[in-house]
Amino acid sequence: MSSPMAPRGSLKTLCGWGRYPVQTCHVYCPRSESEMIQLLKRGLPLIARGNGRAYGDSALNREATLQMRHFNRLLGFNPQTGQLIAEAGVLLAEILEIFVPRGWFPLVTPGTKFVTVGGMIAADVHGKNHHKEGSFVRSLDWLDLLTSEGQIYRCSPSENRDLFYWTVGGMGLTGVILRAAFRLRPIETAWIRQTIRIAKNLDEVIDLFEAAQDVTYSVAWIDCLASGSRLGRSVVMLGEHATREELPTKYRQRPLRTPQRRKISIPLDFPNGALNALTVGTFNQLYFLNSQRKAGQSFVDWDTFFYPLDSLLGWNRIYGRRGFVQFQCVLPLSTAREGLSALLHCTSAAGAGSFLAVLKKLGDQQGYFSFPMAGYTLALDFPMSQRTLKVLDQLEEITLQYGGRFYLAKDSHLTPLRLRQSDCRVETFVKVRNAQQWTVNFASEQSKRLRL
């Protein structure tokens, strides 16, 4: 029997969700594990790519980008335990569409449902419940990984443990994630009992988070252009999965069905510069006033609560052809209040406000290279420009000053030095990659930039 052929690649222009940077990459779309192994035998470093929702260059490789779209099957589900087995290219949106009406929901979900299973593992994504339930690894029972030598290893907290914990959060740099088993939680309804609270400044929003430790989901939109006594004014959203008994009568008959959300597509790139201090400031003021009117308890569907931006298809086009960069850091609890104040002073003074500014509290973290740690994480989006790059330099220096670290799934700007100054685990990760010869077969444009 003849050996399977490696799939042919094609040259494509690729980018992350932020549309910066843009690279011309050789893209391969294998349909089987055998084809992947043939690609590995070529000795070219490659990186697996899911749905392209990492913001920067972590799922790009000019030599070989491995598109996982053909690995898109659900392989099994155990209704006794909630364990779902899925291939790496399955979208979270597909899982939600099938399982929410049947009374199941992911234990951990990021802020978009347009990510793949493999991407969620590689970035060890976190959600609004990290302070209480951790990141995706907490729900992960095992994963199958194709490694440099062309072997497939079952990895779990008890089997090939080191490979498991380097892979979760390892940004695809340990091998190709093929499939995984993870647990869903049972839900009585598809509704969230949401409570909106208004914080007049940074001290108030942190106090609200601390008082909501036992609430499952918590997140804040923060007005990063506010200054003075209003610095850090925020809208805090708290949520719990609603029980059937809690629902208003009109929802009880079909508690696992919610109205279809209206989707809007952004048809064109906005002009560069459309998002500036004036437009963002106006948006922030209107959003804050509108949220004040909504303060209190209400019931919202799961899609609106967890994925508010997913109904705005192609929202990254709002930033124009130059794209945008996202800055996301986490600061430890001991320095968070002071460090967040410094970060917000910086963005407010620069007039570089982002209308997508999110603050969350994080809890303790498993994993050898996962992003979270106990503290507060702040995420800010900025239109790409030379001025923005200068602001990023300042924000990164402030983060280092207060002992924070950076989320690689959002990064497109860090330097090797700043990454190492922020995270003492980096050198160990690099040593393991070299010792295991993962550097020969697995690399991304980000890993080259950061010398991982």
N, C-alpha and C positions, 0 to 999 in steps of 0.2 A: 504494500500500500504506500502511495506517495505521501510525503509530508505536506501538511497544509501550507498554502502560500501566505506570506504576510500581506495584509491588505495594502493596496496602493494609497498613497497619500495625495492630497491636493493642497495647493497654496491658498490660504485664505487670510483675509484681514480680520483679526480678532481683538477684542478688548474685554475688560470686565464690565460690570454694571455701571461703573462710574465713567466709562468711555475714555479713561485715561489710565495708563498709556495705551496706545494702539500699536499692535505688532503684526507683521506678516509671518504666519506660522504654517508649517507643514502639518496638516490635520489628517488623522487616521481615524477611521470609524470601524473598528473590528466588530465582527458579529459572533465571535466565539472565543473561548479561552485559548484555544490552539492558535488562533490568529494573533492574539496578544503575545503569546510566548514567542512566536516567530519574530514579532517586532522587537521583543527584548533581546533576541539573539543578534540583532544588528548592532547592539552595543551603543546605540544612541540614547542619551538621557531623554526621558519623556515625562510628561505630567498628565494625569487623568483630569478630564474636564466634565463637569456635570451640565448644569443649565446656564453656566456663565454668570452666576449671581454673586460670586466674590467680586468685591468692588475694584480691586486693582489688578495686579499682574500675577497673582498666585495660581491661576489656572491657565497660564500661557507658557508655551515653550516654543521658540522659533524652530528648533530642530524637529520636535515631535510632540504634538498635542493630541492626546488620546480622547476622542469624543465617545462618551459612554452611553449615547442615546439608545443603542440597540439592547442594552442590558436593562430592560424595563418591565420585567415580569414580577408579579406577586407570586410567591412560591408556597405559602402556607399561612394558616392562622389557627391559633388554639383559643377557642372561646372560653376555656376554663381559666387560662392564665393571662389572656390578652396578648400573647406573643405573636408578632407578625414577622414573617420571613420575606424579605424583598431583595431584588437585585439593586445594584448601586445606582442605576440610572432612573429608578422610579421617582417621580415627583411627589413631594409632600401633598401637593394639591390633589393628585390622583388618590392618595390614601384617604384624605379627608372626604372626598366626594363619595367614596365607597363606604367608609366606616362611620362617619358621623350619623347618618340616618339609621345605622345599626346599633348606635349607643356606645361608640368608642371614640377616644380622642388621644392624640399623642401626649405622653407624659411631659415632654419638653418640646417647644416649638420656637423657632426664631420669628422675626417680625415680617417675614414673607413666606408664602406657601409655595413659591416657585423655585424651590431648591430641591436637589436630589438627596436620596438617602446617603450616597457616597459623600456628597458635599457636607451634609450635616455632621457626618463622622469626622471627616478630615479637619473641619474647623471646630469640632466639638461645640456646636452652637449652644447658646443659652437663650433663655426667654425671660418673661416677666415674673417667673416663679423661681429664679435661681437662688434667691435668698433662702428659700424653703426647700426646694427640691433638686437643686443642682443643675448641671448641664446635661447634654444628651447622653453622655457616658453612663449616667445613672440608670437609664432605661435600656442600655445596650447589653444583651446577653452574650452575643458573640459576633464575630465578623470573619469572613474568609478573605485572605490577602494573598495576591500573587506577588512573589518577591523576586529579587534580582536573579536568582539561580533558576527561575522558571518553575518554582514549586509553589503549591497553594497550601497555606497554613490556616487551620482553624485557630482563632485567637480569642481569648476570653479572660476574665479576671483570674481564672484558675488554669488555663491552658495557654502556653506561650504568652505568659503574662506580660513580660517586658515588651514584646512586639505589639501586644494589644494596647498598652498604655502609651507607647511612642507613636502608634498609628492614630489614636484618638487625639485630635488636636495637632497632629503632625503635618498638616497641610499637604497631604498626598506625597510626602517625601520618603516614605518607608516602603511603598509598593502600591499596587493597584487594588483598591477595595472592590471586591466582586459582588458580595452579597452580605446580608447581616440579619440578625434576629434581634428585635427590640420590642419592648412592651408598650401597649396602649392602656389607657385607663378607661374604666366604664363610666359613662355619664347617663343621667336620667333624662336630660334635656339638651337641646342644642343652643341654650340661652345662657348668658352670663348676667349675674346680678352685679351690676356696676355701680360704684359710688364715685362721684366726682367731687374732689375737694380743691379749693383754691388756696394757694400759698402766695403771700404778698412778697416774699423774698427768700433768699437761699436758706436762712436759718429755719424758716417755717417749713420749707419743703423737706429738709432733712428731718426735722422733728416729726413730720407726718409719716415719713418712711419708717422711722424708728418706732412710732406708735402702731404701725401696721405690720409688725413682724409676723403675726400669725395669719395675716391675709395671704391667700395663695398667690394672687397675681397683683403686682403693683408696678406702675410706670408713671413717669412724669414728662409732659412736654414742657420745655423750659424756654423762656423768652431770653435769648442770649444777647439781645440788644439793649435790654433794660439796664439802667445804671442807678447809681446813688442808692437811696433807700429801697428801690425796687429791684436791685440786682438779684437775679435768680428767681424772679417771680415765675410761678409755675402753675400748671394744671395737673393735679395728681389723679390718676385713674386706678381704682382698686377693683378687683373682680373675684368672683367665686362662680363655679359652675352651679347654676340654679337647679334646685330639685323641682320635681313636678308640682309638689304642693305649694311651692313658693310662687309659681308662675301666675300671672293674671289669667282669668278664666278663658279668655279668647285664645290663649296659646296652649292650654292643657290637652285639648283633644288630639293634637299632633305635636307633641313636645319635641320631637327630634327633627321636625321640619321647620325651616325658616324661610322667609321670603327671599327670592333671588335678588341679589344686589345688582343695582344698575352699574354697568361698567362703562367707563369713558376712556377713549383712546386719545392720546396726544398725537395728532397727525403730523406735526412738523417740529423741527428743532426751533426752539425759541431763539430770538436774537441774542448773541453774546452780550452780557451786561444787563439782560432783562431782570435778573435777580441782583438787586443792589440794596444799599442801606435804606433807601426810600421805600422800595416795593416790599422788602422783607419787613421793615418796620411797620408798614401799613397792615400787612398780613398778620403780623404778630399781635398788633393792637386789636384787630377785628376778632382774631381767634380767641384771644384772652377774654374779651367782652362777651363773646358768644358762649364761651365755656362757663363764665360766671352765671349766665342765665340757666345753664343746664346743671348746675351744682346740685348734688343730692343723689338719691338712688333711682335707678331705672333698670330696665331689662333690655339688653342688646344682643343681637345674634352673634354667634361665635366668629363669623367672618369679619364683621365690623370691629369687634373688640381686638382680635389678634392680628388682623391683616388690613389695617385701614388704608394703606397705600395701594394694595393689590387691585382695587377697583379702578385705579387710575393707570391704565395700561400704558407703558412707555413713559412713565413719569420722569425718567432720567433725561428725556429730551427737553425738559423745562430749563435745564442748565445750558442749553446751546450746544453747538458742534464741538466746542472745546471740552465738554464734559465737566465732571466735578470730582472732587476728592473728599473722602470722609476721614475725619479724625476720630478715633475712638480709643480712649484710655480707661484704665481703672486705677483708682487711688485707694490705698489702704485706709481702713476706718480711722486710724489714728491721725491721719493728715487730710482726710477728705474735705472737711469743712473749709479749712484754710486753702487747700489746693484748688478746690472747685471755685472758690472766690477769685483766686488769681487767674484761673483759666477764663472765667467769665469777664473779669476786668479787661483781659487782653482782647477778647473778641469784641466787647462793647466799645473799647477805645479805638480799635481798628475799624469799626463800622463794618465788620466782616460777618455780620450775623447770618445765621442759617435758620431757615424756617423749619427745617427738620432737626430739631435739637432734642435729644432724648436723654433722660437721666433714670438710672435704675440702681437698686441696691443688689449687690451680689453676696453670696454666702461662701462657705468653705468649698474647696474644689479638689476633686480627684484628677488624676492624669499627670503624665510627666511633662507635657508641653502645652497644656490647655491654657487659654487666655485668662479665665476668671481667677479672682482671689477675693477674699472677704473685703468688701469696700464698696465704693460707688463708681459706676461707669458712666461716662459722658460721651455721647456721640454727636458730632456736628458735621454737616455737609456744607461745602463751599464750592462755588463755581471755580473752575480751573483758570488760574492766571498767575503771572509772576508775583503779583501782590499776595495772592493766596499762599504761595509757597513760602513767602517770608513769614506770614502769620503762622503757618504750620511749624516752621522752625522755632518760633517763640513758644507755641503750645507744647511742643515736644520738650523743650528745655524746662518749662514749668513742670511738666509731668515728671521728668527726672528729678527735679528739685524736691518733689514731694513723694518720691519713692514709688511712682506708678509704673505701669507697663502698658504695652500697646497690643491691639487686636490685629493679627496679621491678615485675617480675612477681609479687613477693610483697608489695609495699608497699600499705598503706592508711592510712598515718599521717604520712609525711614532710611537711615544710613546704617552700615554694619556697626559702627561705633555706638550710636544711640541705642540700637537694639541690645547690644551687649551691656551697656550701662544700665539698661532698664531691667534686664532679666538674666540672673546668674545661671539659669538652666541652659542658655544658648550653647555654651562651650561643650557641655556634656552631650547635647543633642548632636553637635557637629562631630565630636569624637565617635559617637555611636554610629553615625552615618558613614564615617570613613572606615571604621572597623568592619562594618557589615557590608561595605562596598555599595551602599545605597546611592552614594554620590555618582557612581558610574551609570546607573540606570534611571535615576529619578531626580529630576530638577525642574524648576520653573524659572521664569524670568525674575520672580521675586527672590527665590533662593539664590540665584546668581548675584543679584543686586546686594543681598544681605550676607553673602558668603556663608550660607548654611550648608 
